[in-house]
Amino acid sequence: MKRKLSVKERFGPYGYLVPSLLIFAIFLFYPFFKTIFISLYKTNKLGQPKLFVGLGNYIELLQSKSFANSLVVTLIFVVIVVAGSMILGLIAAVLCNKAFPGIRIFSTAYALPMAIASSSAAMIFKIILHPSVGILNKLTGLEINWISDPKYALVCVAVLTAWLNSGINFLYFSAGLANIDESIYERASVDGASSFQKFFHLTLPGLSPILFYTLVVNIIQAFQSFGQVKILTQGGPGESTNLIVYSIYRDAFFNYRFGSAAAQSVILFLIVMALTLIMFKIEKKGVKY
């Protein structure tokens, strides 16, 4: 016969969760619901809700050409960043997967971008891309004002962000490669498989869980990119680099339209959540554990 648990034994373990729940409530749940609340109002310059407009802020955004441009620019930016950072991280991890002299130096160099602040990297990148004194124009013989030309500005910011994110991707992929059984490569070599065949038929399937996790994390990080845009382009030239996150910042702290900024935050949250749910649906079919 099972002993009946006392109230302390039944509910006592939940007490250990109280500190964490309090931290989440203060720094996560309260700001989240406060943002939704403010998005339903017109506010004053201090961000205090004054006039209830319901879905008015959302309707105004959906009719705004500037917001539509921000959506398109952000999606292009995310695609470039995610693809670039994952490819760079994967190539670096594959190169460092074999033991050879100086491997630790190379591994440290490839992982280094994760330790660099985006603001510091953006300042250095700004000097590199300077039209007159920048090393890129001097090496290539071009005379392009990279971050002031709408054709190149978004790509420049995306390349910088991809490089910054490649460091952590390198570590993820390195850990994944270390868990792949070397014997399968030996058997493939005996069967006459080429290096490309091993990579596409053994390495990538073996990395599928890490690839999926990295894809989700990189998409979320790309949508949250801000510092490099603020320092390099400030949303310009025109609105060619006006990502949603920067649009939120500009509306809140320059135009004092906190209701509109909050509505954009909610829309951004819904976009990221929808993409994450879609990827988890795809994960059941494409990821092999």
BATORNU-791302 format. One record per residue (C-alpha): residue number from 1; y, x, z. Coordinates in nm, 3 decimals. Layout:
N
+-----+---------+---------+---------+
:   k :      yy :      xx :      zz :
+-----+---------+---------+---------+
: NUM :       Y :       X :       Z :
...
+-----+---------+---------+---------+
This chain:
289
+-----+---------+---------+---------+
:   k :      yy :      xx :      zz :
+-----+---------+---------+---------+
:   1 :   0.000 :   0.000 :   0.000 :
:   2 :   0.335 :   0.141 :  -0.106 :
:   3 :   0.588 :   0.213 :   0.168 :
:   4 :   0.906 :   0.014 :   0.138 :
:   5 :   1.204 :   0.240 :   0.077 :
:   6 :   1.493 :   0.225 :   0.316 :
:   7 :   1.847 :   0.155 :   0.195 :
:   8 :   1.937 :   0.522 :   0.244 :
:   9 :   1.638 :   0.640 :   0.042 :
:  10 :   1.707 :   0.388 :  -0.232 :
:  11 :   2.078 :   0.443 :  -0.279 :
:  12 :   2.129 :   0.788 :  -0.121 :
:  13 :   2.060 :   0.991 :  -0.439 :
:  14 :   2.334 :   0.801 :  -0.622 :
:  15 :   2.582 :   0.943 :  -0.373 :
:  16 :   2.546 :   1.283 :  -0.541 :
:  17 :   2.689 :   1.129 :  -0.856 :
:  18 :   3.006 :   1.004 :  -0.687 :
:  19 :   3.211 :   1.330 :  -0.725 :
:  20 :   3.127 :   1.352 :  -1.096 :
:  21 :   3.200 :   0.984 :  -1.151 :
:  22 :   3.537 :   1.021 :  -0.978 :
:  23 :   3.630 :   1.314 :  -1.203 :
:  24 :   3.521 :   1.121 :  -1.512 :
:  25 :   3.712 :   0.814 :  -1.394 :
:  26 :   4.036 :   1.008 :  -1.341 :
:  27 :   4.031 :   1.237 :  -1.644 :
:  28 :   3.829 :   1.037 :  -1.899 :
:  29 :   3.784 :   0.666 :  -1.835 :
:  30 :   4.136 :   0.591 :  -1.708 :
:  31 :   4.316 :   0.773 :  -1.998 :
:  32 :   4.081 :   0.605 :  -2.247 :
:  33 :   4.146 :   0.251 :  -2.130 :
:  34 :   4.515 :   0.328 :  -2.076 :
:  35 :   4.539 :   0.438 :  -2.440 :
:  36 :   4.382 :   0.113 :  -2.558 :
:  37 :   4.625 :  -0.080 :  -2.335 :
:  38 :   4.933 :   0.103 :  -2.466 :
:  39 :   4.818 :   0.057 :  -2.827 :
:  40 :   4.878 :  -0.317 :  -2.784 :
:  41 :   5.245 :  -0.272 :  -2.689 :
:  42 :   5.575 :  -0.144 :  -2.817 :
:  43 :   5.702 :   0.114 :  -2.570 :
:  44 :   6.030 :   0.268 :  -2.465 :
:  45 :   6.104 :   0.640 :  -2.497 :
:  46 :   5.926 :   0.708 :  -2.167 :
:  47 :   5.605 :   0.557 :  -2.295 :
:  48 :   5.628 :   0.248 :  -2.076 :
:  49 :   5.491 :  -0.071 :  -2.240 :
:  50 :   5.771 :  -0.323 :  -2.298 :
:  51 :   5.671 :  -0.570 :  -2.570 :
:  52 :   5.320 :  -0.701 :  -2.626 :
:  53 :   5.238 :  -0.699 :  -2.998 :
:  54 :   4.860 :  -0.732 :  -2.987 :
:  55 :   4.714 :  -0.577 :  -3.301 :
:  56 :   5.062 :  -0.530 :  -3.449 :
:  57 :   5.050 :  -0.150 :  -3.419 :
:  58 :   4.711 :  -0.139 :  -3.594 :
:  59 :   4.826 :  -0.369 :  -3.875 :
:  60 :   5.138 :  -0.158 :  -3.923 :
:  61 :   4.927 :   0.158 :  -3.945 :
:  62 :   4.684 :   0.010 :  -4.196 :
:  63 :   4.981 :  -0.083 :  -4.416 :
:  64 :   5.143 :   0.259 :  -4.381 :
:  65 :   5.118 :   0.503 :  -4.674 :
:  66 :   5.181 :   0.793 :  -4.436 :
:  67 :   4.881 :   0.698 :  -4.220 :
:  68 :   4.663 :   0.645 :  -4.527 :
:  69 :   4.761 :   0.995 :  -4.642 :
:  70 :   4.673 :   1.132 :  -4.297 :
:  71 :   4.327 :   0.978 :  -4.322 :
:  72 :   4.263 :   1.131 :  -4.664 :
:  73 :   4.402 :   1.472 :  -4.563 :
:  74 :   4.196 :   1.470 :  -4.243 :
:  75 :   3.872 :   1.384 :  -4.423 :
:  76 :   3.926 :   1.663 :  -4.680 :
:  77 :   4.009 :   1.904 :  -4.398 :
:  78 :   3.696 :   1.807 :  -4.202 :
:  79 :   3.469 :   1.855 :  -4.505 :
:  80 :   3.609 :   2.203 :  -4.577 :
:  81 :   3.599 :   2.311 :  -4.211 :
:  82 :   3.248 :   2.183 :  -4.136 :
:  83 :   3.095 :   2.320 :  -4.456 :
:  84 :   3.276 :   2.654 :  -4.429 :
:  85 :   3.209 :   2.716 :  -4.059 :
:  86 :   2.841 :   2.622 :  -4.081 :
:  87 :   2.780 :   2.834 :  -4.393 :
:  88 :   2.959 :   3.134 :  -4.240 :
:  89 :   2.771 :   3.098 :  -3.912 :
:  90 :   2.434 :   3.058 :  -4.085 :
:  91 :   2.483 :   3.356 :  -4.318 :
:  92 :   2.591 :   3.577 :  -4.026 :
:  93 :   2.293 :   3.463 :  -3.815 :
:  94 :   2.045 :   3.533 :  -4.096 :
:  95 :   2.197 :   3.880 :  -4.154 :
:  96 :   2.168 :   3.964 :  -3.785 :
:  97 :   1.818 :   3.823 :  -3.744 :
:  98 :   1.657 :   4.159 :  -3.821 :
:  99 :   1.670 :   4.461 :  -3.593 :
: 100 :   1.863 :   4.756 :  -3.736 :
: 101 :   2.103 :   5.021 :  -3.601 :
: 102 :   2.435 :   4.873 :  -3.495 :
: 103 :   2.304 :   4.517 :  -3.472 :
: 104 :   2.487 :   4.455 :  -3.143 :
: 105 :   2.819 :   4.559 :  -3.295 :
: 106 :   2.773 :   4.323 :  -3.589 :
: 107 :   2.660 :   4.037 :  -3.363 :
: 108 :   2.964 :   4.082 :  -3.141 :
: 109 :   3.195 :   4.089 :  -3.443 :
: 110 :   3.046 :   3.769 :  -3.590 :
: 111 :   3.067 :   3.586 :  -3.255 :
: 112 :   3.420 :   3.710 :  -3.179 :
: 113 :   3.613 :   3.418 :  -3.338 :
: 114 :   3.494 :   3.183 :  -3.061 :
: 115 :   3.682 :   3.397 :  -2.808 :
: 116 :   4.014 :   3.388 :  -2.996 :
: 117 :   4.267 :   3.117 :  -2.917 :
: 118 :   4.362 :   2.905 :  -3.218 :
: 119 :   4.733 :   2.968 :  -3.153 :
: 120 :   4.687 :   3.347 :  -3.156 :
: 121 :   4.474 :   3.334 :  -3.470 :
: 122 :   4.729 :   3.110 :  -3.640 :
: 123 :   5.011 :   3.355 :  -3.567 :
: 124 :   4.810 :   3.643 :  -3.717 :
: 125 :   4.708 :   3.429 :  -4.013 :
: 126 :   5.073 :   3.335 :  -4.070 :
: 127 :   5.162 :   3.703 :  -4.106 :
: 128 :   4.867 :   3.767 :  -4.339 :
: 129 :   4.975 :   3.478 :  -4.564 :
: 130 :   5.347 :   3.565 :  -4.563 :
: 131 :   5.472 :   3.562 :  -4.925 :
: 132 :   5.657 :   3.894 :  -4.907 :
: 133 :   5.501 :   4.106 :  -4.630 :
: 134 :   5.159 :   3.942 :  -4.608 :
: 135 :   4.858 :   4.160 :  -4.681 :
: 136 :   4.683 :   3.892 :  -4.889 :
: 137 :   4.950 :   3.889 :  -5.161 :
: 138 :   4.972 :   4.268 :  -5.155 :
: 139 :   4.597 :   4.311 :  -5.203 :
: 140 :   4.566 :   4.047 :  -5.474 :
: 141 :   4.896 :   4.112 :  -5.652 :
: 142 :   4.985 :   3.742 :  -5.626 :
: 143 :   5.320 :   3.595 :  -5.530 :
: 144 :   5.209 :   3.271 :  -5.366 :
: 145 :   5.379 :   3.114 :  -5.065 :
: 146 :   5.046 :   3.002 :  -4.926 :
: 147 :   5.147 :   2.781 :  -4.636 :
: 148 :   5.458 :   2.638 :  -4.802 :
: 149 :   5.283 :   2.523 :  -5.118 :
: 150 :   5.118 :   2.175 :  -5.094 :
: 151 :   4.836 :   2.298 :  -5.321 :
: 152 :   4.725 :   2.571 :  -5.081 :
: 153 :   4.852 :   2.477 :  -4.733 :
: 154 :   4.564 :   2.248 :  -4.635 :
: 155 :   4.302 :   2.491 :  -4.764 :
: 156 :   4.463 :   2.778 :  -4.569 :
: 157 :   4.459 :   2.583 :  -4.243 :
: 158 :   4.101 :   2.469 :  -4.310 :
: 159 :   3.981 :   2.825 :  -4.384 :
: 160 :   4.135 :   2.952 :  -4.059 :
: 161 :   3.972 :   2.669 :  -3.862 :
: 162 :   3.635 :   2.729 :  -4.031 :
: 163 :   3.650 :   3.096 :  -3.937 :
: 164 :   3.740 :   3.011 :  -3.575 :
: 165 :   3.445 :   2.771 :  -3.551 :
: 166 :   3.200 :   3.006 :  -3.721 :
: 167 :   3.159 :   3.221 :  -3.408 :
: 168 :   2.995 :   2.953 :  -3.196 :
: 169 :   2.790 :   2.840 :  -3.497 :
: 170 :   2.661 :   3.195 :  -3.531 :
: 171 :   2.534 :   3.183 :  -3.172 :
: 172 :   2.368 :   2.844 :  -3.224 :
: 173 :   2.191 :   2.955 :  -3.540 :
: 174 :   2.091 :   3.290 :  -3.389 :
: 175 :   1.923 :   3.106 :  -3.101 :
: 176 :   1.751 :   2.874 :  -3.348 :
: 177 :   1.621 :   3.160 :  -3.563 :
: 178 :   1.482 :   3.335 :  -3.256 :
: 179 :   1.265 :   3.030 :  -3.187 :
: 180 :   1.102 :   3.024 :  -3.532 :
: 181 :   0.752 :   3.174 :  -3.526 :
: 182 :   0.747 :   3.497 :  -3.729 :
: 183 :   0.383 :   3.440 :  -3.825 :
: 184 :   0.478 :   3.164 :  -4.070 :
: 185 :   0.685 :   3.415 :  -4.266 :
: 186 :   0.393 :   3.656 :  -4.273 :
: 187 :   0.161 :   3.386 :  -4.407 :
: 188 :   0.423 :   3.289 :  -4.667 :
: 189 :   0.449 :   3.653 :  -4.779 :
: 190 :   0.074 :   3.670 :  -4.821 :
: 191 :   0.096 :   3.358 :  -5.041 :
: 192 :   0.359 :   3.530 :  -5.255 :
: 193 :   0.666 :   3.334 :  -5.142 :
: 194 :   1.004 :   3.486 :  -5.234 :
: 195 :   1.291 :   3.533 :  -4.987 :
: 196 :   1.468 :   3.226 :  -5.125 :
: 197 :   1.155 :   3.015 :  -5.093 :
: 198 :   1.112 :   3.128 :  -4.732 :
: 199 :   1.473 :   3.044 :  -4.655 :
: 200 :   1.472 :   2.694 :  -4.805 :
: 201 :   1.116 :   2.592 :  -4.712 :
: 202 :   1.074 :   2.765 :  -4.375 :
: 203 :   1.407 :   2.871 :  -4.224 :
: 204 :   1.613 :   2.560 :  -4.294 :
: 205 :   1.340 :   2.312 :  -4.182 :
: 206 :   1.288 :   2.522 :  -3.869 :
: 207 :   1.661 :   2.510 :  -3.799 :
: 208 :   1.696 :   2.136 :  -3.864 :
: 209 :   1.749 :   2.039 :  -3.495 :
: 210 :   2.014 :   2.310 :  -3.455 :
: 211 :   2.170 :   2.218 :  -3.790 :
: 212 :   2.199 :   1.856 :  -3.681 :
: 213 :   2.350 :   1.942 :  -3.343 :
: 214 :   2.592 :   2.190 :  -3.501 :
: 215 :   2.695 :   1.936 :  -3.765 :
: 216 :   2.784 :   1.676 :  -3.501 :
: 217 :   2.975 :   1.925 :  -3.284 :
: 218 :   3.164 :   2.073 :  -3.579 :
: 219 :   3.273 :   1.733 :  -3.711 :
: 220 :   3.410 :   1.636 :  -3.370 :
: 221 :   3.588 :   1.972 :  -3.333 :
: 222 :   3.736 :   1.950 :  -3.684 :
: 223 :   3.885 :   1.606 :  -3.615 :
: 224 :   4.049 :   1.748 :  -3.301 :
: 225 :   4.213 :   2.051 :  -3.467 :
: 226 :   4.578 :   2.078 :  -3.370 :
: 227 :   4.707 :   2.421 :  -3.265 :
: 228 :   4.671 :   2.589 :  -3.603 :
: 229 :   4.846 :   2.301 :  -3.781 :
: 230 :   5.131 :   2.304 :  -3.528 :
: 231 :   5.192 :   2.677 :  -3.571 :
: 232 :   5.122 :   2.725 :  -3.942 :
: 233 :   5.261 :   2.417 :  -4.118 :
: 234 :   5.377 :   2.150 :  -3.867 :
: 235 :   5.221 :   1.888 :  -4.089 :
: 236 :   5.397 :   2.007 :  -4.403 :
: 237 :   5.491 :   2.086 :  -4.669 :
: 238 :   5.562 :   1.719 :  -4.714 :
: 239 :   5.263 :   1.561 :  -4.545 :
: 240 :   4.998 :   1.776 :  -4.710 :
: 241 :   4.860 :   1.897 :  -4.373 :
: 242 :   4.954 :   1.596 :  -4.160 :
: 243 :   4.617 :   1.553 :  -3.989 :
: 244 :   4.565 :   1.245 :  -3.772 :
: 245 :   4.586 :   1.451 :  -3.452 :
: 246 :   4.918 :   1.600 :  -3.559 :
: 247 :   5.040 :   1.255 :  -3.668 :
: 248 :   4.960 :   1.129 :  -3.317 :
: 249 :   5.156 :   1.418 :  -3.164 :
: 250 :   5.452 :   1.364 :  -3.397 :
: 251 :   5.468 :   0.988 :  -3.339 :
: 252 :   5.445 :   1.026 :  -2.960 :
: 253 :   5.667 :   1.326 :  -2.889 :
: 254 :   5.913 :   1.324 :  -3.180 :
: 255 :   5.948 :   0.959 :  -3.277 :
: 256 :   5.871 :   0.823 :  -2.927 :
: 257 :   5.641 :   0.560 :  -3.077 :
: 258 :   5.377 :   0.582 :  -2.809 :
: 259 :   5.221 :   0.248 :  -2.904 :
: 260 :   5.164 :   0.365 :  -3.261 :
: 261 :   5.033 :   0.703 :  -3.141 :
: 262 :   4.791 :   0.529 :  -2.906 :
: 263 :   4.669 :   0.304 :  -3.187 :
: 264 :   4.607 :   0.610 :  -3.405 :
: 265 :   4.409 :   0.766 :  -3.118 :
: 266 :   4.189 :   0.458 :  -3.094 :
: 267 :   4.131 :   0.457 :  -3.471 :
: 268 :   4.043 :   0.827 :  -3.460 :
: 269 :   3.796 :   0.758 :  -3.179 :
: 270 :   3.635 :   0.478 :  -3.380 :
: 271 :   3.604 :   0.700 :  -3.690 :
: 272 :   3.438 :   0.982 :  -3.494 :
: 273 :   3.209 :   0.739 :  -3.312 :
: 274 :   3.107 :   0.569 :  -3.639 :
: 275 :   3.029 :   0.904 :  -3.805 :
: 276 :   2.829 :   1.016 :  -3.500 :
: 277 :   2.624 :   0.695 :  -3.499 :
: 278 :   2.556 :   0.730 :  -3.872 :
: 279 :   2.441 :   1.089 :  -3.824 :
: 280 :   2.207 :   0.989 :  -3.542 :
: 281 :   2.057 :   0.728 :  -3.775 :
: 282 :   2.006 :   0.994 :  -4.043 :
: 283 :   1.869 :   1.237 :  -3.782 :
: 284 :   1.554 :   1.029 :  -3.736 :
: 285 :   1.463 :   1.083 :  -4.103 :
: 286 :   1.585 :   1.436 :  -4.176 :
: 287 :   1.533 :   1.636 :  -3.857 :
: 288 :   1.192 :   1.789 :  -3.786 :
: 289 :   1.109 :   1.884 :  -3.428 :
+-----+---------+---------+---------+
